[in-house]
Amino acid sequence: MAADQKAEWSDPSNPDLCSSVVRKGQELEGQSTSLQKSSRFKKRNTQAVSVEELYNGVSEGNRSMLARAITLVESNAEHHFEKAQELLQKLLPYTGKSIRIGITGVPGAGKSTFIEAFGEYLCSLGLKVAVLAIDPSSSISGGSILGDKTRMEQLSRNPLAFIRPSPSAGKLGGVHRKTRESMLLCEAAGFEVILIETVGVGQSEVIIRDMVDFFMLLVLTGAGDELQGMKKGIMELADAIVVHKADGENKPIAEKTRNDYNRILHFLQPATKGWATKAYTCSSLTLEGISRIWEMIQSFEQKGKSSGVFNERRKAQSREWLYALISDQLHYHFYHHPGVKNQLPKIENEVIAGEKTVASAVESLFRTFLDSTL
Protein backbone atom coordinates (compact mmCIF):
# COMPACT_ATOMS: atom_id res chain seq x y z
CA MET A 1 0.00 0.00 0.00
CA ALA A 2 1.32 3.42 -0.89
CA ALA A 3 2.03 5.88 1.89
CA ASP A 4 -0.82 8.16 0.89
CA GLN A 5 -3.22 6.13 -1.21
CA LYS A 6 -6.33 7.90 -2.44
CA ALA A 7 -9.71 6.55 -1.36
CA GLU A 8 -11.42 4.15 -3.75
CA TRP A 9 -14.34 6.53 -4.34
CA SER A 10 -12.02 9.29 -5.63
CA ASP A 11 -11.89 10.22 -9.33
CA PRO A 12 -8.60 8.92 -10.82
CA SER A 13 -8.66 11.58 -13.56
CA ASN A 14 -8.92 14.40 -10.97
CA PRO A 15 -7.05 13.19 -7.87
CA ASP A 16 -6.67 16.73 -6.52
CA LEU A 17 -10.43 16.97 -6.01
CA CYS A 18 -10.28 14.35 -3.22
CA SER A 19 -8.50 15.35 -0.03
CA SER A 20 -9.03 12.01 1.74
CA VAL A 21 -6.21 9.47 1.87
CA VAL A 22 -6.00 5.88 3.12
CA ARG A 23 -2.99 5.06 5.24
CA LYS A 24 -1.75 1.76 6.55
CA GLY A 25 -2.46 1.22 10.21
CA GLN A 26 0.28 0.69 12.75
CA GLU A 27 0.28 -2.35 15.02
CA LEU A 28 0.97 -1.55 18.67
CA GLU A 29 3.14 -3.85 20.75
CA GLY A 30 1.11 -6.53 22.51
CA GLN A 31 -2.05 -5.74 20.58
CA SER A 32 -3.76 -8.44 18.54
CA THR A 33 -4.53 -7.54 14.94
CA SER A 34 -7.41 -9.99 14.62
CA LEU A 35 -10.86 -8.56 15.04
CA GLN A 36 -12.70 -10.63 17.59
CA LYS A 37 -16.27 -10.16 18.63
CA SER A 38 -16.63 -9.40 22.30
CA SER A 39 -18.69 -12.02 24.09
CA ARG A 40 -19.43 -9.50 26.84
CA PHE A 41 -22.01 -7.67 24.76
CA LYS A 42 -23.27 -10.67 22.81
CA LYS A 43 -27.05 -10.74 22.62
CA ARG A 44 -28.54 -13.91 23.96
CA ASN A 45 -30.77 -15.97 21.73
CA THR A 46 -33.98 -16.04 23.72
CA GLN A 47 -36.43 -18.73 22.78
CA ALA A 48 -40.14 -18.03 22.54
CA VAL A 49 -41.96 -18.86 25.75
CA SER A 50 -45.30 -20.66 25.64
CA VAL A 51 -48.46 -19.31 27.24
CA GLU A 52 -48.35 -22.16 29.78
CA GLU A 53 -44.80 -21.25 30.81
CA LEU A 54 -45.74 -17.58 31.19
CA TYR A 55 -48.85 -18.54 33.15
CA ASN A 56 -46.87 -20.69 35.57
CA GLY A 57 -44.10 -18.10 35.92
CA VAL A 58 -46.44 -15.18 36.59
CA SER A 59 -48.56 -17.24 39.01
CA GLU A 60 -45.44 -18.13 40.97
CA GLY A 61 -44.37 -14.48 41.16
CA ASN A 62 -41.37 -14.90 38.87
CA ARG A 63 -40.38 -11.32 38.01
CA SER A 64 -38.51 -12.32 34.87
CA MET A 65 -41.57 -14.10 33.52
CA LEU A 66 -43.76 -11.16 34.56
CA ALA A 67 -41.55 -8.79 32.56
CA ARG A 68 -41.78 -11.07 29.50
CA ALA A 69 -45.57 -11.31 29.90
CA ILE A 70 -45.87 -7.50 29.96
CA THR A 71 -43.67 -7.29 26.86
CA LEU A 72 -46.04 -9.73 25.16
CA VAL A 73 -49.20 -7.75 25.94
CA GLU A 74 -47.52 -4.46 24.94
CA SER A 75 -46.48 -5.87 21.56
CA ASN A 76 -48.11 -4.42 18.46
CA ALA A 77 -47.50 -7.60 16.45
CA GLU A 78 -50.72 -9.29 15.32
CA HIS A 79 -49.45 -12.80 16.09
CA HIS A 80 -48.81 -11.76 19.71
CA PHE A 81 -52.35 -10.48 20.30
CA GLU A 82 -54.11 -13.85 20.56
CA LYS A 83 -51.33 -15.26 22.72
CA ALA A 84 -51.56 -12.27 25.07
CA GLN A 85 -55.34 -12.54 25.35
CA GLU A 86 -55.10 -16.25 26.10
CA LEU A 87 -52.63 -15.52 28.91
CA LEU A 88 -54.79 -12.74 30.37
CA GLN A 89 -57.87 -14.96 30.29
CA LYS A 90 -56.08 -17.71 32.24
CA LEU A 91 -54.76 -15.24 34.82
CA LEU A 92 -58.03 -13.32 35.23
CA PRO A 93 -59.24 -15.29 38.31
CA TYR A 94 -56.11 -14.22 40.20
CA THR A 95 -56.52 -10.47 39.58
CA GLY A 96 -58.33 -7.69 41.41
CA LYS A 97 -56.87 -8.24 44.88
CA SER A 98 -54.56 -5.21 45.01
CA ILE A 99 -55.05 -1.52 45.70
CA ARG A 100 -54.45 0.46 42.50
CA ILE A 101 -52.96 3.90 43.08
CA GLY A 102 -52.49 6.47 40.34
CA ILE A 103 -49.90 9.20 40.91
CA THR A 104 -49.78 12.25 38.69
CA GLY A 105 -48.61 15.82 38.83
CA VAL A 106 -46.76 18.50 36.93
CA PRO A 107 -43.32 17.59 35.55
CA GLY A 108 -40.74 18.24 38.24
CA ALA A 109 -43.07 17.58 41.15
CA GLY A 110 -40.87 14.68 42.20
CA LYS A 111 -43.14 11.78 41.27
CA SER A 112 -40.32 9.25 40.87
CA THR A 113 -38.63 10.39 44.07
CA PHE A 114 -41.90 10.14 45.98
CA ILE A 115 -42.69 6.70 44.56
CA GLU A 116 -39.27 5.38 45.57
CA ALA A 117 -39.65 6.64 49.15
CA PHE A 118 -43.28 5.51 49.34
CA GLY A 119 -42.50 2.13 47.77
CA GLU A 120 -39.57 1.52 50.14
CA TYR A 121 -41.87 2.27 53.08
CA LEU A 122 -44.51 -0.17 51.82
CA CYS A 123 -41.87 -2.87 51.28
CA SER A 124 -40.66 -2.34 54.84
CA LEU A 125 -44.19 -3.29 55.93
CA GLY A 126 -43.84 -6.57 54.02
CA LEU A 127 -46.05 -5.53 51.09
CA LYS A 128 -45.22 -6.45 47.49
CA VAL A 129 -45.18 -3.31 45.34
CA ALA A 130 -45.34 -3.02 41.54
CA VAL A 131 -44.56 0.29 39.83
CA LEU A 132 -45.76 0.94 36.29
CA ALA A 133 -43.88 4.06 35.23
CA ILE A 134 -44.96 5.72 31.99
CA ASP A 135 -42.32 7.78 30.18
CA PRO A 136 -43.14 10.35 27.48
CA SER A 137 -42.41 9.34 23.89
CA SER A 138 -40.95 11.65 21.27
CA SER A 139 -43.58 12.89 18.84
CA ILE A 140 -40.90 12.89 16.13
CA SER A 141 -38.93 9.65 16.60
CA GLY A 142 -41.38 7.77 18.82
CA GLY A 143 -38.53 6.86 21.17
CA SER A 144 -38.55 7.06 24.95
CA ILE A 145 -35.74 7.31 27.50
CA LEU A 146 -37.40 4.98 30.05
CA GLY A 147 -35.29 6.44 32.86
CA ASP A 148 -37.69 5.96 35.79
CA LYS A 149 -36.17 2.63 36.85
CA THR A 150 -32.72 4.24 36.88
CA ARG A 151 -33.96 7.06 39.12
CA MET A 152 -35.54 4.57 41.55
CA GLU A 153 -32.21 2.92 42.29
CA GLN A 154 -32.94 1.74 45.84
CA LEU A 155 -36.45 0.48 45.13
CA SER A 156 -35.36 -1.40 42.00
CA ARG A 157 -33.02 -3.51 44.15
CA ASN A 158 -35.72 -4.39 46.69
CA PRO A 159 -36.83 -8.05 46.29
CA LEU A 160 -40.42 -7.10 47.15
CA ALA A 161 -40.64 -4.47 44.39
CA PHE A 162 -41.07 -4.66 40.63
CA ILE A 163 -40.57 -1.63 38.39
CA ARG A 164 -41.68 -1.61 34.76
CA PRO A 165 -41.05 1.52 32.65
CA SER A 166 -43.13 1.81 29.48
CA PRO A 167 -43.36 4.49 26.77
CA SER A 168 -46.56 6.47 26.38
CA ALA A 169 -46.26 5.78 22.61
CA GLY A 170 -48.37 8.79 21.71
CA LYS A 171 -51.23 7.82 24.02
CA LEU A 172 -52.84 10.84 25.67
CA GLY A 173 -53.69 10.85 29.36
CA GLY A 174 -50.19 10.16 30.62
CA VAL A 175 -50.50 6.37 30.34
CA HIS A 176 -49.60 3.52 27.98
CA ARG A 177 -52.47 1.98 26.01
CA LYS A 178 -51.75 -1.41 27.65
CA THR A 179 -51.40 -0.13 31.22
CA ARG A 180 -54.59 -1.94 32.27
CA GLU A 181 -53.30 -5.29 31.01
CA SER A 182 -49.93 -4.76 32.72
CA MET A 183 -51.75 -3.97 35.94
CA LEU A 184 -53.69 -7.26 35.81
CA LEU A 185 -50.49 -9.22 35.22
CA CYS A 186 -48.87 -7.61 38.28
CA GLU A 187 -51.91 -8.49 40.39
CA ALA A 188 -51.78 -12.09 39.17
CA ALA A 189 -48.10 -12.20 40.19
CA GLY A 190 -49.12 -11.43 43.78
CA PHE A 191 -48.34 -7.73 44.06
CA GLU A 192 -50.56 -6.10 46.68
CA VAL A 193 -49.99 -2.43 45.79
CA ILE A 194 -49.87 -1.19 42.19
CA LEU A 195 -48.43 2.31 41.72
CA ILE A 196 -48.97 3.90 38.31
CA GLU A 197 -46.84 6.94 37.57
CA THR A 198 -47.94 9.10 34.65
CA VAL A 199 -45.76 11.21 32.38
CA GLY A 200 -46.80 14.38 34.18
CA VAL A 201 -50.25 15.45 33.12
CA GLY A 202 -52.21 18.62 32.64
CA GLN A 203 -55.75 19.42 33.64
CA SER A 204 -57.42 17.62 30.74
CA GLU A 205 -55.33 14.41 30.65
CA VAL A 206 -57.19 12.34 33.23
CA ILE A 207 -57.54 8.88 31.65
CA ILE A 208 -55.69 7.37 34.60
CA ARG A 209 -58.66 8.23 36.83
CA ASP A 210 -60.66 5.47 35.11
CA MET A 211 -57.91 2.89 35.80
CA VAL A 212 -57.21 3.24 39.49
CA ASP A 213 -58.95 3.01 42.86
CA PHE A 214 -57.15 5.93 44.46
CA PHE A 215 -55.96 8.98 42.53
CA MET A 216 -53.19 11.15 43.99
CA LEU A 217 -52.07 14.54 42.71
CA LEU A 218 -48.56 15.75 43.56
CA VAL A 219 -48.03 19.52 43.58
CA LEU A 220 -45.25 21.95 44.43
CA THR A 221 -45.22 25.15 46.41
CA GLY A 222 -45.27 28.50 44.66
CA ALA A 223 -46.08 27.11 41.21
CA GLY A 224 -49.36 28.99 40.74
CA ASP A 225 -51.35 25.81 41.22
CA GLU A 226 -53.65 27.44 43.77
CA LEU A 227 -55.24 29.57 41.05
CA GLN A 228 -55.24 26.67 38.62
CA GLY A 229 -57.18 24.71 41.22
CA MET A 230 -60.01 27.23 41.05
CA LYS A 231 -60.46 26.14 37.43
CA LYS A 232 -61.20 22.64 38.72
CA GLY A 233 -59.75 20.45 35.94
CA ILE A 234 -57.77 17.61 37.42
CA MET A 235 -58.29 18.89 40.99
CA GLU A 236 -61.85 17.62 41.22
CA LEU A 237 -60.76 14.09 40.25
CA ALA A 238 -58.10 13.65 42.95
CA ASP A 239 -58.74 11.67 46.14
CA ALA A 240 -55.78 13.36 47.80
CA ILE A 241 -53.44 16.24 47.03
CA VAL A 242 -49.87 15.90 48.26
CA VAL A 243 -47.67 18.96 48.58
CA HIS A 244 -44.26 17.41 47.96
CA LYS A 245 -40.76 18.50 49.02
CA ALA A 246 -41.98 19.81 52.40
CA ASP A 247 -38.57 19.95 54.04
CA GLY A 248 -35.95 22.47 55.13
CA GLU A 249 -36.77 26.10 54.41
CA ASN A 250 -39.59 24.98 52.13
CA LYS A 251 -41.58 23.34 54.96
CA PRO A 252 -43.45 26.48 56.21
CA ILE A 253 -44.34 27.38 52.61
CA ALA A 254 -45.58 23.82 52.02
CA GLU A 255 -47.83 24.03 55.08
CA LYS A 256 -49.27 27.30 53.80
CA THR A 257 -49.84 25.71 50.37
CA ARG A 258 -51.60 22.77 52.04
CA ASN A 259 -53.97 25.13 53.83
CA ASP A 260 -54.64 27.00 50.57
CA TYR A 261 -55.55 23.73 48.81
CA ASN A 262 -57.82 22.63 51.63
CA ARG A 263 -59.73 25.92 51.35
CA ILE A 264 -60.13 25.34 47.59
CA LEU A 265 -61.18 21.69 48.05
CA HIS A 266 -63.91 22.82 50.41
CA PHE A 267 -65.75 24.30 47.41
CA LEU A 268 -65.26 21.29 45.09
CA GLN A 269 -67.38 18.18 44.90
CA PRO A 270 -65.47 15.13 46.25
CA ALA A 271 -64.07 12.79 43.61
CA THR A 272 -65.31 9.74 45.51
CA LYS A 273 -68.71 9.47 47.17
CA GLY A 274 -68.41 9.47 50.96
CA TRP A 275 -64.77 10.59 50.93
CA ALA A 276 -63.53 14.11 51.65
CA THR A 277 -60.50 15.00 49.53
CA LYS A 278 -57.82 16.74 51.57
CA ALA A 279 -54.31 18.11 51.05
CA TYR A 280 -51.26 16.70 52.81
CA THR A 281 -47.56 17.48 53.02
CA CYS A 282 -44.66 15.06 52.81
CA SER A 283 -40.95 14.89 52.15
CA SER A 284 -39.21 12.08 50.31
CA LEU A 285 -35.92 13.37 51.71
CA THR A 286 -36.78 13.17 55.42
CA LEU A 287 -39.67 10.65 54.93
CA GLU A 288 -41.88 12.88 57.06
CA GLY A 289 -45.56 12.37 56.17
CA ILE A 290 -45.00 9.17 54.11
CA SER A 291 -46.59 6.87 56.73
CA ARG A 292 -49.54 9.25 57.15
CA ILE A 293 -50.30 9.05 53.41
CA TRP A 294 -50.42 5.23 53.53
CA GLU A 295 -52.71 5.32 56.58
CA MET A 296 -54.99 7.70 54.67
CA ILE A 297 -55.09 5.34 51.65
CA GLN A 298 -55.92 2.38 53.92
CA SER A 299 -58.75 4.39 55.44
CA PHE A 300 -60.00 5.20 51.94
CA GLU A 301 -59.99 1.51 50.96
CA GLN A 302 -61.74 0.43 54.15
CA LYS A 303 -64.50 3.05 53.86
CA GLY A 304 -64.92 2.41 50.13
CA LYS A 305 -65.35 -1.35 50.57
CA SER A 306 -67.78 -0.99 53.46
CA SER A 307 -69.95 1.48 51.52
CA GLY A 308 -69.75 -0.42 48.21
CA VAL A 309 -68.15 2.52 46.39
CA PHE A 310 -64.91 0.59 45.93
CA ASN A 311 -66.62 -2.28 44.10
CA GLU A 312 -68.67 0.14 41.99
CA ARG A 313 -65.48 1.87 40.90
CA ARG A 314 -63.96 -1.47 39.89
CA LYS A 315 -67.04 -2.19 37.75
CA ALA A 316 -66.74 1.26 36.17
CA GLN A 317 -63.07 0.55 35.39
CA SER A 318 -64.04 -2.62 33.50
CA ARG A 319 -66.73 -0.73 31.59
CA GLU A 320 -64.32 2.04 30.59
CA TRP A 321 -61.77 -0.57 29.54
CA LEU A 322 -64.37 -2.23 27.31
CA TYR A 323 -65.19 1.00 25.49
CA ALA A 324 -61.52 1.96 25.22
CA LEU A 325 -60.73 -1.36 23.53
CA ILE A 326 -63.68 -0.95 21.16
CA SER A 327 -62.29 2.45 20.12
CA ASP A 328 -58.81 0.99 19.66
CA GLN A 329 -60.11 -1.88 17.53
CA LEU A 330 -62.20 0.45 15.35
CA HIS A 331 -59.20 2.72 14.87
CA TYR A 332 -56.98 -0.23 13.94
CA HIS A 333 -59.40 -1.87 11.48
CA PHE A 334 -60.29 1.44 9.82
CA TYR A 335 -56.69 2.42 9.04
CA HIS A 336 -55.72 -1.14 8.02
CA HIS A 337 -58.68 -1.52 5.66
CA PRO A 338 -57.32 -2.04 2.10
CA GLY A 339 -59.85 0.30 0.49
CA VAL A 340 -59.20 3.05 3.02
CA LYS A 341 -55.42 2.67 2.67
CA ASN A 342 -55.69 3.05 -1.11
CA GLN A 343 -58.13 5.94 -1.05
CA LEU A 344 -56.66 7.95 1.85
CA PRO A 345 -53.60 9.48 0.07
CA LYS A 346 -55.76 10.70 -2.83
CA ILE A 347 -58.43 12.20 -0.56
CA GLU A 348 -55.78 13.75 1.65
CA ASN A 349 -54.28 15.59 -1.33
CA GLU A 350 -57.75 16.76 -2.41
CA VAL A 351 -58.40 18.20 1.06
CA ILE A 352 -54.99 19.91 1.16
CA ALA A 353 -55.57 21.38 -2.31
CA GLY A 354 -58.97 22.71 -1.22
CA GLU A 355 -60.87 20.55 -3.73
CA LYS A 356 -62.89 18.71 -1.08
CA THR A 357 -64.17 19.61 2.36
CA VAL A 358 -62.93 17.65 5.38
CA ALA A 359 -66.44 16.45 6.25
CA SER A 360 -67.11 15.07 2.76
CA ALA A 361 -63.66 13.43 2.72
CA VAL A 362 -64.39 11.64 6.01
CA GLU A 363 -67.81 10.59 4.74
CA SER A 364 -66.24 9.13 1.59
CA LEU A 365 -63.68 7.14 3.58
CA PHE A 366 -66.27 5.73 5.97
CA ARG A 367 -68.52 4.80 3.07
CA THR A 368 -65.64 2.77 1.62
CA PHE A 369 -64.99 1.16 4.99
CA LEU A 370 -68.62 0.33 5.81
CA ASP A 371 -69.61 -0.91 2.35
CA SER A 372 -67.11 -3.75 2.53
CA THR A 373 -67.73 -4.63 6.19
CA LEU A 374 -71.52 -4.75 6.16
N, C-alpha and C positions, 0 to 999 in steps of 0.2 A: 504494500500500500504506500502510495506517495505520502510525503510529509503533509501536504495540504491538498488533499483530493477534494474536488468539487462534489457537491451532493448529486445524487442520481437524477433528481428532478430539474437540475439546471440545464440551460440551453447550451449545447457544445459550441454552437456557432457564435454565441455572445457570452463567453464565460464571465466577462466583467459585470454583467447584469446581476449575477448571483454572488452575494457576499458570504454565504454560508460555506463552510468547509468541513470535511469529515477527517478526523485525526485518529490515529491508532491509540487505543487506551494503554495505560501503563499498569502493569501488575505490581501490586504492593507485596512486600515480603510477608509471608505467612498467610496470605489471602488466597482462597481457592478461586480459580477462574470459572469453575462450573457453576451454572445457575441451578440451584436446587430450590424446590418449593418448600416453604416453611410449613412443617406439620402443626405448628402452634396455632395458626389461623385457618387451618383446614376445616371446611364446613362438613359437618357430619351428615351422612346420608340417613335421614330419618324416614322410617317406613310408615306407611299409612296405618293409622290405628282404627280398629273396628268400633262400631257403636257399642258393642258389648264390653270391650275393654275400657272405653271412655266411661260407660255407665258404672262399671265396677270401681274404676279409679276415683271418679267424682264421689260416689257413695261412700267410699272409704276415707274421703278427705285428702286424697293425694293432690297436692298443690300443682305438681307438674301436669297431671292429667286434667285438672281444672283449667289451667292456662291453655292447654291444647283444645279443650272443649269450647272455651270462649273464642279462641281463634277460629274454630269451625263455624260457630253461629255468626261471627262477624264477617265471614267470607262472602264475597259477592258472586262467587262461582255458582252456576246453576246446579252442578252436580253435588255441591255441598249442602244445598238447601234441604233436600229430602232427608239426608243423613242427620242434619242438625235438628230437624223437626222430630225425627224418630227418637233421638236422644232426649230432647226436651219432654216428649210425651212419656217416656219411661221414667224420667226423674220427677215428673209433676207431683206425684203423691208425697214427695219428701220436701216440697217447697212451702213457703208461707209461714214459717215458724220464727222468722227473725223480725227485728224492728228496722224498718227502712228509713234512713235519715238523709234528707237532701240538704246540702250545704252550698249556698251561693253567696254572692256579694260582688262588689266592684273589684276590678283587677287591682291588686296591691293591698287588699284587705287582710292578707295573711291566711288565706284558706288552707294552703298546704301545711303551713306551720301549725295552725290550729288543729288540723286533722291529725298530724303526727303526735302532738301533745295529748289530744283527746283519745286517740287510738292507743297510745302507750298506757294511759290511765285505765282504759277499759280492759286491756290485756293484763294489767296488774291485778284486776279483779277476777281473772280467770276466764274472761269472755273471748270468744273467737271473733275477730274483726276483719271484714273484707272492705277494701277501699276501691271504688271504681272512679278513677280520676280521668276526666275528659279534658283533653288538650285542644286548643284551637288549631284548625287546619288552614294552611295558606289558600287563599282564594285564587291564587295564580298557579302554584305548583301542585296544590293538594296535599303537600307534605305537612308533617307535624313533628315537633321536637320530642314530645312524650317525656318531659323532664320531671314529672311529678314524683316518680319513684326515686329518682336521684336526690330530690330535695328531702324526701322522707327517709333519710338514711337509717336512723335508729329503728323506726317502725318496720322498715323493709327487712331487717334482720331478726325481728321478733317471730318465733315459731308459731305464735297464735294469730299472726296477721298475714293477710294476703293483699297485695297491691297490684292492681291491673290498670295501667294507663291505656287509654284509647283515644284516637283522633275524633274530632267532631265530624269530620268528613263533609263539611258543608251543611250539616243539620242545624237548623235554628233551635233556640231554646237552651243552648249550653250543654246539650247531651248528645251521645251517639245514638244512632237509630236502632241499635241492638242493645241498648243499656238494659231494657227490661229482661231480655233473655239472659244476659250476663248475670243479672241480679238473681234470677231463679237458679242458675247453676251454682252460684255461691251459697244460696240457701240449702240446696241439695247436698252440698259438700259439708254442711254442718256449721256454717258461720252464723252467729247469733245476732250480730250487728252489721248492717250494710250501710256504709257511708258513701254517698255519691257526691263527688265534687264537680261542679260545673266549670265552664271556661271563664266565668265571670260575666254575669248577665246584666242586662238593663231592665227597665221597668216592664217591657212588653214580652221578654223572653222567659216564659214561666211554664214551659212544658213539663219541667221536672216536678211541679206541684202535683201533676196527675200520676206520678210514678211512686211517690213516697208517702209514708205515714206521717212523718214529722218533717216540717220544712223550716230550716234555719237560715236567717239572713245575717251575714257578717258585715259590719259597717265600721268606719273609722271616725275619729273625732275631727271636727273642723273641715269636713269635706263638702259642706253644703247639703248634706243629706236630710237635714231637718226640714228644709223647705221642700225638697223633693218628696219627702214623706207626705206633705199636705196634698200632693197630687195623687195620692193613693198608689196606683201602679202595683209594684211588687210588694209593697208594704202590707196591703190588706190580705195577702196570701200567706204571710209568714206566721208560724206558730210561736216563734221566738225571735227576738232581735238581739244579737250579741255585739256589744261594742268591744272590739278587739284591741290588743296592745295597750291594756290599761295597767301600765307599770311605770315606775320612775316619775319623772316630772309630768308625764302624760296622764297619770292616774286621776288627779282632781278634774281635769278636763273631760276624761272619760265618764266620770260620775255625773258631771253636769250634762253631758250628751245623753246618758241613760235617762236622766230625769226629763230631758226634752222629748225623747222618744216616747216615754210613758205618757206624757201629756198628749202627744199626737195620737197614740194608740187608743186613748180614752174616747176619741171621737170616731174611730173606725170600727166597722163590724168585725167581730172575731172570725178568723179563718176557719176555725173548727167549732162546731156547735158544742156549747157547754165548757169551752176552754177560753180563758182570758189571756190574750197575747201580751207578753210583757218584755221589757228590755233588760238585759243583764250585761255585766262587765266581766271580762276575764283577761288573763295574760298567759300566753303560751311560754313566756320566758320564765316567769316565777311560778306558773301553774296555779295561781290564785284564781278561784272561780270555776275551774274545770270540773271539780267534783259536784259543785252546785248545779251546773248545767246538766250533768247526767241524772242527778236526782230529779230535776225538773222534767226531763224526758221520760223517766220511769213513772212519774206521777201522771204525765199525759197519757201514757200507754194504759195505765191502770184505770184511769177515769174513762178513757175512750172505750175500753173493752167492757166495762161495767154498764155503760150507757148504750152500747151497741153502735156508737159512731165509728169505732175502729173497724168493725166488720163491714159497715156500709161503705167506708172509704176504700177498703180492699175490693169490694164489688165494683165500685166506680172505676178503680184502676184497671180492672179486667175489661170493663166496657170501653174505656178510652183506648186501651191497647187494641181491642178488636177493630175499632174504627180507624185507628192509626195504620194498622196493617192493611185494611181495605184500601185506604188512600195510597199506601205504598205500592200495593199490587196494581191498582188502576194506573198509577204513574208509570210503573215498569212496563205493563202490557201495552199501554198507549204508545210510548216512545220506541218500543221494540216491534211494533206492528209493521210488517213489510210495506203496506200501502202508505202508511203515515211517513215512514222513513224515506220513501221515494218522493213523496209529494211535498214534504216539509221544506227542503231547500228552495224549490221553485216558489212556493207560497211566501217564504221568508223574503226572497228577493222582491216579490211583487209588493209586499207591505213596505219594505225599505224604500222602494222606488215611488211609493205613493199611489200605486195602481189599484190597491185593494185595501179596504179598511181592516183593522185588526179583528173586529167582531166577525166579519164575513169570512176571514181567513180561518179563524178558530172553528166556525160552523162547518166550513168545507172539510177541515181535517177530521172533525168528529163524525161527519157524515161518512167519510171513508172508513173510519175505524168501526163505526156501529153497523154499517151495511154488511161487513164481512163477519161480524161476530154474532149478529142476530140470526 
